[in-house]
């Protein structure tokens, strides 16, 4: 019985850690939390940088951002959403 109680704090910590990552949209939860943004960024990257990939999306001032890696280049991609639901993008090359 005491072994089960010894595991309880560890299990509670793991559950809290998973809940925090889910709430913050980190790791595998990023695509769940920012689904609309991922769809927009994916389409943008596919159109402008066909062989590139992008990082997790994070919240930024008045919108979101991610880093697009295209070969050896890194581009910071910012996006905001208008009142009509359209995403607006702008880039900053690193």
N, C-alpha and C positions, 0 to 999 in steps of 0.2 A: 504493500500500500504506500509506503513512504517513497518508493521509487517513482510511482505515478505522480505524487505531489512534487517531487524534485524536478520532473519534466514540465510541470505546469508553467512556471515562470519563463522557461525557454520557449515554450509554445506560444505563450502570450506575447513575448517579445517578437517572435517571428510574425505572428498575426498582425501586430501593430506596425511592423516594418512594411509588410505587404500592403496594408491599408494605406499607409502614408505614401508609398510609391504610386498606388492607384490614384489617390487623391491629387497628388502632384503631377500625375501623367508621366512618370518616369519609366524607362525601360519598355517592357512589352505593353504597358498601359498607355504609352504615348499616343499610339494610333487609335486607341479607344477614346481617350479624352479629347483629342484634336482631330477627329475624323474628317470634318469638313475641310479643315486646313490642310490635312494630308492629301486629300483628293485634289485640292487646288494646286498645292505645291508639286505634286506628282505630275499633273498635266503640264504645269509650267516648265518643270525640269525636262520632261520628255520632249517638249517643243523646242526649248532653247538650248539644252545641253543633253542631247540624246544618249550619250554613254556615261552620264554622270550619276551620282547618287547623293543623297542628302541626309543630314543628321536628324536627331530628334528635334521636334519643334518646341520652342520655349516661348513663354510670354515675354514681350518686350513693351516698351512705351507705346501705348495706343494700338497694340497689335501683337504680332508674333514674329519670330525669326528662326532661321536654321542656317546651316552651312552647307553649301553645295560644293562637292569635290568633283572636279572635271579634270582628269589626268593629274597633273601636278598643281593645278590652280585651285584656289579656295575662294569662294564667293559667298559673302554674307547676304542672304536673301531675306528681306523684310516684307511683311504683308499686313495689310489692314483690311477691314471689311466695311463697306459703305452701308448706309441705312437700307439700301435696296438689296443688300446681300451679295454684292459683287466684290471680289477680292482685288485689291490693287497691290502690285508688286514693285519693289525697287531694290537695286543691288548695290553692293559696295565690294569691290575687288580687294582682296588681301594681298 
